[in-house]
């Protein structure tokens, strides 16, 4: 099958190798650039736990002054992997769901222990910090990165894509979905996806691309990408 991956190369390089090893053709169309946001000095000794809802939040954080034994709550496996790679020892993953992450925090962190600090991008799919505050937690949200839509694409890649539309497309966020929809319209590809299966994380992400006619739309959690190949 021909598969289109839309995450930055750093986030999907292993998947590209894996899919190719299974005999699939893989095209790569990164839709977003990530930019760090400076947020000033933080006294990390004031916090008893850290929340990360994306690997980008970890990548764009200077961790030198953070005690690596602090409890870290991560939304999914890729975020957990990145957190551990920076030396953090006490890391828990929610398996890819923000709501599961909320439950994980409620079950594993006593709000009487102290404050939590939550690092995220400008755009989030759920107000996790407010949900926890409503439960009586003391949470400080810090925005440490923003995502920008990629505007320029290789002409040869676009020409090749028009000649060989993928059978499977993976889209990982609402922001990526908006960028992909814009890409489709700008390059006049609106009617080319009727034989393609769209794989999205969450209904909010898929709803952005509903105006395009797809063969089928599937919802998935990170880590289920290979499993979805066998549902086609």
TORZA-716509 format. One record per residue: residue number from 0; x, y, z of N, C-alpha, C in turn. Coordinates in steps of 0.2 Angstrom, whole numbers. Example, Ala and Ser with C-alpha at 12.3 -4.5 7.8 and 13.67 -1.06 7.14 Angstrom:
<rs>
0 66 -28 39 62 -22 39 66 -16 39
1 64 -11 35 68 -5 36 64 0 39
</rs>
This chain:
<rs>
0 4 -6 0 0 0 0 4 6 0
1 1 12 -2 5 18 -2 2 22 4
2 7 24 8 5 27 15 8 34 15
3 4 39 17 6 46 18 7 48 25
4 13 50 28 14 52 35 15 59 35
5 12 63 40 11 70 40 15 73 46
6 18 69 50 22 72 56 29 74 54
7 32 78 58 39 80 57 43 73 56
8 49 74 53 53 68 52 55 65 58
9 57 69 63 59 66 69 54 62 73
10 48 63 72 42 60 75 40 54 72
11 42 53 65 39 47 62 45 43 58
12 51 45 59 56 41 55 56 34 57
13 55 32 63 55 24 64 49 21 61
14 44 25 60 38 22 57 39 21 50
15 42 26 47 44 26 40 48 19 38
16 53 18 42 57 12 41 53 6 42
17 49 6 48 45 0 49 40 -2 43
18 36 3 41 32 2 35 35 0 29
19 41 3 28 45 1 22 47 -6 22
20 49 -8 28 51 -15 30 45 -20 28
21 39 -18 29 33 -22 28 31 -22 20
22 35 -19 16 34 -19 9 30 -13 7
23 28 -8 11 24 -2 9 28 3 6
24 25 7 1 27 13 -1 26 19 4
25 30 23 6 29 28 11 31 35 8
26 26 40 8 27 47 7 27 51 13
27 31 56 13 32 60 19 30 67 18
28 25 70 21 23 77 20 22 81 27
29 28 83 29 27 87 36 23 93 35
30 18 94 39 13 100 38 15 105 43
31 18 104 48 19 109 53 27 110 55
32 29 116 56 35 118 59 34 120 67
33 38 118 71 38 119 78 43 124 80
34 41 129 84 45 135 86 44 136 94
35 50 136 97 50 137 104 48 144 106
36 45 144 112 42 151 115 46 152 122
37 49 157 122 53 159 129 48 161 134
38 48 158 140 43 159 145 46 162 152
39 52 163 152 56 166 158 58 161 162
40 60 163 168 63 159 173 58 155 177
41 59 149 179 54 145 183 58 142 189
42 55 143 195 58 139 200 55 132 201
43 58 127 198 55 121 198 55 117 204
44 58 120 209 58 117 216 51 118 219
45 47 123 216 40 124 219 35 119 216
46 37 114 212 32 110 209 34 103 211
47 29 98 212 30 91 213 29 87 208
48 27 89 202 25 85 196 25 89 190
49 26 86 184 26 89 178 21 86 173
50 17 89 169 13 86 164 15 88 157
51 16 83 153 17 85 146 12 81 141
52 9 85 137 4 82 133 6 82 126
53 13 83 125 16 81 118 23 81 119
54 26 77 114 34 77 114 37 83 113
55 33 88 109 36 94 107 37 99 114
56 33 98 119 33 101 125 39 99 129
57 41 93 128 48 91 131 54 93 127
58 53 93 120 59 95 116 61 102 117
59 56 106 118 57 113 119 58 116 126
60 60 111 130 61 113 137 68 112 139
61 71 117 142 78 116 145 77 113 152
62 80 107 152 79 102 158 84 102 163
63 90 106 161 96 106 165 94 107 173
64 90 112 174 89 114 181 83 110 185
65 81 105 181 75 101 184 77 94 187
66 75 93 193 77 87 196 74 81 192
67 78 76 190 76 71 186 72 66 189
68 71 66 196 67 61 199 60 64 200
69 59 70 198 52 73 199 47 68 195
70 41 68 197 36 64 194 33 67 188
71 33 63 182 31 66 175 25 62 173
72 20 66 171 14 63 168 14 64 160
73 14 59 156 15 60 149 9 57 145
74 6 61 140 0 59 137 1 52 133
75 7 51 130 8 45 126 15 42 126
76 16 37 123 22 33 123 28 37 120
77 26 41 114 32 45 111 34 50 116
78 29 53 119 31 59 124 35 55 130
79 33 50 132 36 46 138 43 45 136
80 44 42 130 51 40 127 55 46 127
81 53 52 124 57 58 124 59 60 131
82 54 60 136 55 62 143 61 58 146
83 60 51 145 65 47 148 72 48 145
84 72 49 138 79 50 135 82 56 138
85 79 61 141 82 67 144 84 65 151
86 83 59 154 85 57 160 80 57 166
87 74 59 164 69 58 169 67 51 171
88 67 50 177 67 43 180 60 40 182
89 55 45 184 49 44 187 43 46 182
90 42 42 177 38 44 171 32 39 170
91 26 42 169 20 38 168 17 40 162
92 15 35 158 11 37 152 4 35 152
93 0 39 148 -7 38 148 -10 34 142
94 -5 32 138 -6 29 132 -9 32 126
95 -9 39 126 -11 43 120 -17 47 121
96 -21 47 127 -27 50 127 -27 55 133
97 -29 62 132 -29 67 137 -33 65 142
98 -39 62 141 -44 61 146 -41 55 151
99 -37 50 147 -34 45 151 -29 48 156
100 -25 53 153 -20 57 157 -23 60 163
101 -29 63 162 -32 66 168 -34 61 173
102 -36 56 171 -38 50 176 -32 48 179
103 -26 47 176 -20 45 178 -17 50 184
104 -18 56 182 -16 61 187 -20 61 194
105 -27 60 193 -31 60 198 -30 54 203
106 -28 48 200 -27 42 203 -20 42 206
107 -15 45 203 -8 44 206 -5 51 209
108 -8 56 209 -5 62 212 -10 65 217
109 -8 65 223 -12 68 229 -12 76 228
110 -17 79 227 -17 86 226 -14 90 233
111 -14 86 238 -11 89 244 -4 90 244
112 -1 86 240 7 86 239 10 92 237
113 6 96 233 9 102 230 7 104 223
114 10 108 220 8 111 213 11 106 208
115 7 107 202 9 104 196 11 109 191
116 15 108 186 17 112 181 16 109 174
117 12 112 170 10 109 164 13 112 158
118 17 109 154 20 112 148 16 110 142
119 14 115 137 10 113 131 11 118 126
120 8 117 120 9 122 115 3 127 115
121 3 132 111 -2 137 111 -9 134 110
122 -10 129 106 -16 126 104 -17 119 107
123 -22 118 111 -23 111 115 -30 108 113
124 -30 102 113 -37 99 111 -41 99 117
125 -39 99 123 -43 99 129 -40 103 135
126 -44 107 139 -42 111 144 -40 107 150
127 -35 103 150 -33 99 155 -31 102 161
128 -28 108 161 -26 112 167 -32 114 171
129 -37 117 167 -44 119 170 -48 113 173
130 -47 107 170 -51 101 172 -48 99 179
131 -41 100 179 -38 98 186 -39 103 191
132 -39 109 189 -41 115 194 -48 114 197
133 -52 112 192 -59 111 195 -60 105 200
134 -55 101 200 -54 95 204 -50 97 211
135 -48 103 211 -45 105 217 -37 105 217
136 -35 104 211 -27 104 210 -25 111 209
137 -18 112 210 -15 118 209 -10 117 203
138 -12 120 197 -9 118 191 -7 125 188
139 -1 125 186 2 131 182 3 129 175
140 0 132 170 1 130 163 6 135 160
141 11 132 156 16 136 153 16 134 146
142 15 139 141 16 138 134 23 139 132
143 26 133 130 33 134 128 35 132 121
144 29 131 116 31 131 109 24 133 105
145 25 134 99 20 135 95 21 132 88
146 15 130 85 16 126 78 14 131 73
147 18 131 67 17 135 61 15 131 55
148 11 133 51 9 129 45 15 130 40
149 17 124 37 22 124 32 18 127 26
150 22 132 23 19 135 17 22 133 10
151 28 131 10 31 129 4 32 121 3
152 30 119 -2 31 111 -3 35 110 -10
153 39 105 -10 42 103 -16 38 101 -22
154 39 105 -27 34 104 -33 35 97 -36
155 40 94 -36 41 87 -39 37 82 -34
156 37 83 -27 33 79 -23 26 80 -24
157 23 86 -25 16 87 -27 14 84 -33
158 19 84 -39 17 81 -45 17 74 -44
159 21 71 -41 22 63 -40 15 61 -36
160 13 65 -31 8 64 -27 1 64 -31
161 1 68 -35 -5 69 -40 -6 62 -44
162 0 60 -46 0 54 -50 -1 47 -46
163 0 47 -40 0 41 -36 -3 43 -29
164 -10 44 -28 -13 46 -22 -12 41 -17
165 -10 42 -11 -9 37 -6 -16 33 -4
166 -16 27 -2 -22 23 0 -23 25 8
167 -18 27 11 -19 28 18 -15 35 20
168 -19 39 24 -16 45 26 -17 46 34
169 -11 47 37 -11 48 45 -11 55 46
170 -16 58 50 -16 65 53 -17 65 60
171 -12 69 64 -11 68 71 -14 74 75
172 -17 79 72 -19 85 76 -24 89 72
173 -28 93 76 -32 98 73 -28 103 68
174 -23 105 71 -18 109 68 -16 106 61
175 -14 100 61 -11 97 55 -17 96 50
176 -23 94 53 -29 93 48 -30 100 45
177 -30 105 48 -31 112 45 -26 113 40
178 -20 112 41 -14 113 37 -15 108 30
179 -17 102 32 -18 97 26 -24 99 22
180 -29 102 25 -35 104 21 -33 110 16
181 -29 114 19 -26 120 15 -22 118 9
182 -17 113 11 -13 110 6 -17 107 0
183 -22 103 2 -27 100 -3 -30 105 -8
184 -32 111 -5 -36 116 -9 -31 120 -13
185 -26 122 -10 -21 126 -14 -18 122 -20
186 -17 116 -19 -14 112 -25 -20 108 -29
187 -26 110 -28 -32 108 -32 -32 100 -32
188 -32 97 -26 -32 90 -25 -39 88 -21
189 -44 92 -22 -50 91 -18 -53 84 -20
190 -53 83 -26 -57 77 -28 -53 70 -29
191 -47 70 -26 -42 65 -28 -42 59 -22
192 -46 60 -17 -45 56 -11 -51 51 -10
193 -55 49 -15 -61 45 -14 -59 38 -13
194 -52 36 -15 -50 29 -14 -45 29 -8
195 -44 34 -4 -40 35 1 -43 34 8
196 -40 31 13 -42 30 20 -39 35 24
197 -43 39 28 -40 44 32 -40 42 39
198 -34 42 42 -33 40 49 -32 46 53
199 -36 47 58 -36 53 62 -36 52 70
200 -32 56 74 -32 55 81 -38 60 83
201 -44 57 85 -49 61 87 -54 63 82
202 -61 64 84 -66 66 80 -65 74 78
203 -62 78 83 -61 85 81 -56 85 75
204 -51 81 75 -46 81 69 -50 79 63
205 -54 74 63 -57 71 57 -62 76 54
206 -65 79 59 -71 84 57 -68 89 52
207 -62 91 53 -59 97 49 -59 95 42
208 -58 88 41 -57 85 34 -63 82 31
209 -69 83 35 -75 80 32 -77 82 26
210 -75 88 24 -78 91 17 -75 87 11
211 -69 84 13 -66 80 7 -69 73 7
212 -70 70 1 -73 64 1 -67 58 1
213 -68 54 7 -63 49 8 -67 42 7
214 -63 37 6 -66 30 6 -68 28 12
215 -64 29 18 -66 28 25 -62 33 29
216 -65 34 35 -62 38 40 -61 34 46
217 -55 33 49 -54 29 55 -51 34 60
218 -53 32 67 -50 36 72 -45 31 76
219 -40 34 78 -35 29 81 -31 33 87
220 -28 29 91 -23 32 96 -16 31 94
221 -11 35 96 -4 34 94 -2 27 96
222 2 24 92 4 17 93 0 12 90
223 -6 14 87 -10 9 83 -9 9 76
224 -5 13 73 -4 14 66 -3 8 62
225 1 4 64 2 -3 61 -4 -7 61
226 -7 -7 67 -13 -11 68 -19 -9 62
227 -19 -3 61 -24 0 57 -23 -3 49
228 -17 -4 48 -16 -7 41 -20 -13 39
229 -21 -17 45 -24 -23 44 -32 -23 44
230 -34 -17 45 -42 -15 45 -44 -13 38
231 -39 -12 33 -41 -9 27 -43 -15 22
</rs>
